[in-house]
Amino acid sequence: MGLAAEVEREILPVCKKIEQTAFLNQRRVLNAFRRARVSDFHLKGSTGYGYGDQGREALEKVYAEVFGAERALVRGQIVSGTHALALCLFGILRPGDELLAVQGLPYDTLQAVIGIAGDAPGNLQELGVFYRQVELLPDGSPDWQGIGRAVNERTKAVFIQRSRGYAARPSLPLREMKKLISFLKKHKPDLIVCVDNCYGEFVETIEPPAIGADLAAGSLIKNPGGGLAPSGGYLVGRARYVEMAANRWTAPGIGAEVGPAPEFQRLLFQGLFCAPHVVAQALQGAVFAARFFERLGFAVSPSYSEERTDIVQSITLGTRERLLAFCRGIQKTSPVDAHVRPEPASLPGYGDPVIMAAGTFVQGASLELSADAPVREPYTVYLQGGLTKEHVKLAVICAAEEVMNAMDG
């Protein structure tokens, strides 16, 4: 516990900055609730088609304002961040259009949606959408010249990923994203910029639509659900493009006008309200994990004192045994399924076996503390979430003990 106390003292200035960001985000969320005149009756669910569902409309009004967007689609029936992003891409792209990724390969599960991994029927390439990508430079920064050359008459949409995913590349801070969006729009003003916002909500004091993104999407069991949303996803952006995505969610001509609010509608409101605080707790836990494992001699990204734009903390452990030990340490300190021993397994959309430690109240909720990793060199684990920083601290200490025992063995 001596090292933990030293780390706590070292990270105190960083944690204070995180709390300041949380205060600003909480004020923005509160103001959006007040302007939408959220009332008790908005917290109820509805049935059937959900025509004229005032609770659903109020929630989407709040989301649009919080994210700096013209319009939002927030539905409990969107099952994941990948689902939300797929709605965006299938909504805005047509046969003959080109999708350009400017940070190399997108996140694993989105590769199947595009059609560059696996052979899932109905993917974008099968439907006649072209795909190109520009790799990052060796230092992880955008290849501005390469991007400029890649944009052409056929390019309809550009995909930007805020978080690192299962990759060594750095996450993309919003100030850098703003430069990238401005650069793209100068080359082709009618480009549609679509942002994978997963893991990034409320880490900074603004969101992608406020800096020029046309669409941004994510999952409610990540940051914006505040640890309370049991399911759901969202997309925000320009009204026209949100409408096009909504037509994929239901059907053309129906769009967002139907879809009953779920019985857990209150949790979607309450989770969003709590999100700035809970995200700050997760961030402070990630900062502790980064410095603790730095002190133990492991490579981490980002460093404890680096600027952050998402809640993901990567720790490179070097061997398969240490990787498995880390995840088992996280599982041991979970409030749910602490007795379960995680093992690597094949998962849909992933090219390598993946090990996941996640004793969460909501299955797969990444704002709750979890750790997962593709079992491949250099054996990097991705830690994210934590409803309380105290829980993250306890779990990180346990994981470190398991790793050190694996090294001794």
N, C-alpha and C positions, 0 to 999 in steps of 0.2 A: 504493500500500500504506500510505501515511501515514494516510489517513482510516480504513482498516480497523484499524490499530493503535489509533487514538484511540477508535474505536467499541468495540473489545475492552475497553479500560480502563473506558469508561463503563458497559458492561453487566455488569461483574463482580459487583456486588452482586445483581443479578437472577438471574444464573446460579447463584450460591451458594444462593439460595432454591430454585431448581429442583432442585439436587442434594440438598437436604434432603428435599424431597418424594419424590424417587426412592428415597432411603434408607428412608423409612417404607413406601413401596409395595413395595419389595423384601422388606422384613421380613414384610409381610402375605402376599405370594406364597409366600415360603419356608415360613412357618408352615403355609399351606394344603397345600403339597406334603407336608410332614412328617406332618400329621394324616391325610392320605389314604393314607399309607404307600406312596407311589409307588415302584414297584420296576421292575427291568429288564424284566420280562415285560409290564408295562403299556405299554411303548413299541412293541410289535409291532402290526402290522396283523392283520386277520382277513378272513374270506371269507363268501360266501353271505348268509344272513340276519343273521349277527352275533349270534345268541342268546347271552346270558350273556357278552358281551364285557367282560371285567374292565378292560381298558385304557380303553375308552370310558366305562365307569362311573366310573373313577377320575378321568379328565379332567373329567367333568361335576361331580363332587363338588368338585374343586379350584376350578373356575369359580364354582360356587355360593357357596363360602366367600369367595373373593376379592372377589366382587361384592356380598356381603351379602345373598344371595338364598336362598330355600328350595330352589330347583331350577334346573338349567340344561339346555339342549339345545345341544350343541356338535358340529357335524357338518361334515366336509369336503365333503359333498354340498350344503350350502347355498352358493349361488354368489356371493352379494353381500350387502351390507347391506340393499339394497332387498328382496331375497328374504327375509331374516330378518324385516324389518318387515312384509312382506306376510303371512308366516306368522302373526305376532301378530294382525294386523287381521282376516284371514279366519278365524282361530281363535276370536276372542272376539265377533265381530259377527254378527248374524243379521238377516234381512229385517225392516224396521221400526225397527231400532236407528238411532241417530244417532252419528256420529263428529264431535267438535268439535276443531278446531285453534285454539289460543289465541295463535299468533304470526304470524297471516297465512298466506300460502301455504306449504305444506311444500316440501321439496326437490324439484327438478324431476322426478326419476324416480318419486317417490311420487305425484305428481299423476295420472299415468296409472293407477296402482294404484287410486286412489280413484275416478277417472272424471271428474275436472275438467279434464283435458287429454287430447287425442287421443280415440280411439274404440276402444281395445283391448278386445276381447270378454272378458267375465268380470270386469270391474272391479266394485268394491264398489257403486257406484250402480246398475249394471245388475242386480245381484243384490238390489236393494231396500234398500240401506243409505243413509240420508240423511247429508248432509254440511253442516256449517256452519263458519264461521271467524270469529274476532275479530281485527281488525287491532291491531297494536301502536300505542302512542301515538307522536307525532312524535319523542320522545327515545329511542325503541327499547324502552321499558319496557312491561310488560303493562298492558292496559286492565282494571283490576280490576273496575270497574263494568260494563263491557261483557261481561266473562266471567261475572260473576254473573247478568246478565240472560239470557245465552245458554244457561246450563245449565237444562234442563227435564226433564220426566218421561221423554222419549224418549231423552235423552242417555245413551248406554251407555259410551262411551269418550272419553277426551281424549288428543289427541296433542301431545307436547312434543318439540321439536327442540333438542338441546343445542348443536350447532354452527350457524353462520350459514348454511351452504349458499352458493349463489350470490346472496347478498343483502347489502344494506348494513347490515342490523340487527346488533346485537351478539350474540355467543354468550351462552348463559345459564349463569352460574356456579351451582354446586350449592347455595349458600346461598340464592340467589334461587329456584331450582327448588324447594327445600324449602318456602319460603313459598307458592309457587304451588300445590304439591300439597296443602298443609294447607288453603289457601283453597278449593280445589276439593272436598276431602273434607268440609269443613264445610257446603258447599252441598248435596252429595249424597254420603253416605258410601259408597254402593255403586258409584261411578264407578270405571272401570278406567283407570288412568293408564299410558299407553304412551310410552316415551321412545326416540327415535332417539339412540343413544349414540355414533354414528360420530364418529371423530376425538377423542373426549373421554377415552377410557380411560387411566387412570394419570396424567392431568394434575393431578388433585387427589388427596387421600389417601383418598377414599371414592368410591362409585359410586351411581347413582340408586336401586337397590333398598334401599340402606341409609338412604335419606331418605324412603321411602314410595312409590316408584314400584312399580306392580304388575308391569310388564314393561319390560325394556330390551333392545335388540338392536343388533347391529353386525356388522362384517366381520372375519374373521381376517387379511385382507391389509391391514388398517389396524392400529391400535395394539396390540391384544392378541396379534397373531401375532408381534410382536417382530422383524419383518423376515425370519422364517424360514418361516412357514406359507405353503405354495404355493397354498392355496385354503381356502374354508370360511367359516362364519358361526356366530353364537351368539345365543341369547336366554336371559335370566335373569329370575327373578322369583318370584312366588307359584306354588306347586306346581300349583294348579288351572289357572291360566292357561297355564303352560308346557305342561301336558298337552293343553290345548285346541289350542294352536299345533302341538304335535307330531302331533296327529290330522290336521292339514292338511298337515304335512310328508310323512306316509305315508298313513294312512287311519284312520278311527274304529275303535277296537278293537285297532289295532296300535300306533299312536303311536310312542313312543320306544324300544319294546322290541326293535326291529330296526334294522338299519343297521350294516354292518361298519365297524370302524375302518379308515381307509385305510392304505396302506403307508407313508405319511408321518406316521403317528401320533406318532413321536418328535419331529418338528418342531413339532407342535402343543403338546406339553408344553414343549419347549425354548424355543419362541418366547414362550410365556406367561411362562416364567421370566425371559427376557431383556427382556421388554417394559418394565418400569419404567426400565431404563437407556437403552434405545433411544429411548423416548418423551422422556426428558430430553435426549438428544442432539438430537432434532428440535426440541424447545422452545428450546434454547439457540441453535440455528441460526435459528429464527424470530425470536428476540429480536435477533440480529445483523442479520437482514434488515430488520427494522422500523427499527432505529436508523440503519442505513446509508442507507436510502432517505429517512428523515426528514431526515438531514443533507444529502441531495441535493435536498431541497425538495418531495418528494412526500407526499401524504396517505396514511397507513397506518392500519390498524385490525386488532388493537389496537396502541396505542403500545407501545414497547419496555418501558416500566415498568408497564404496566397488568396487572391480574390476568387470568390466562388460565384457560380451562376446556376448550380444545381446541388442536390443533396447527396450526390454519389461520391464515395471515397474509395479509391482503389489502393490496394496494398499488394505488392508483388512478393510472393512467399518463396518462389524459387523451386519448390519440389511439390510433387503430387501429394505426398504424405502431409506436408505442412498445410497445404490447401484444404485437404479433408479435415485435418485437425482443427483449423480455424472455424470452419463451418459447424463442426460438431460442438465447439465451445459456444458459439452463438446459439445453437439449438438448445443446449443445456440450460441456458439462462432465459429461455422464452417463457412467457406466461401460459402458453398453450402448447401442448405436445412436447414438453421439455424432455420426456422420456424417449422420444423417437430419435433414431440414429439416421441422419441423412446419408444417402448414398448417391453417387452419380447415376444419371439415367438419360435416355434419349427423350427429347421433348419436341413436339411439333414446331417447325420453323427454325430449329437450331441445328447447325452442322456438326457440332461436337456434343458428347455427353455433358450434361450440366448438373452441378450439385447446388442444391438450394437449402438454406436454413431459414425457416420462416415459421415460427410458432405464433401466428397472428390471429387476432379475433376475426378478421375478415380475410378469407382465403386469397392469398396472393397480394395482399395490400402492401405496397412498397413505401408508404409513409409510416407504417409500423416497421419496427426493426427487422431487417432481413439481410442476408448475405447470399450471394450466388456467384457462380463462376463457371465458364466453360472449362472443362478439364483439358487444358492444352497449355503448352509452354507460352510464356514464362510463369504460368501458374499464378495468375493475378486474380484476387478475389475483389468483388465489388460490394461494398457495404453501403446500405442506405436506410434512411428512416430512423424512427425512434420517437414514440409518443412523449417520452420524458428523457431528458439528458441523463438523469440518474440511472435509468435502465440501460442506456447505451454504455455508460461508464462501467457498470457491473458486467455487461456482456463482453465488452472489449477486454477487460482484465481477465475474464475466464478464457476467452479465445486465445489471448497471449499465453496463458499458462499451458493450454493444450498444445500450442505451437512449440513452445520451448520443450515440453515433454517429448514431442515428436522428434525434435532435434537431438535430444539426449539419447532417445532410443536408437 
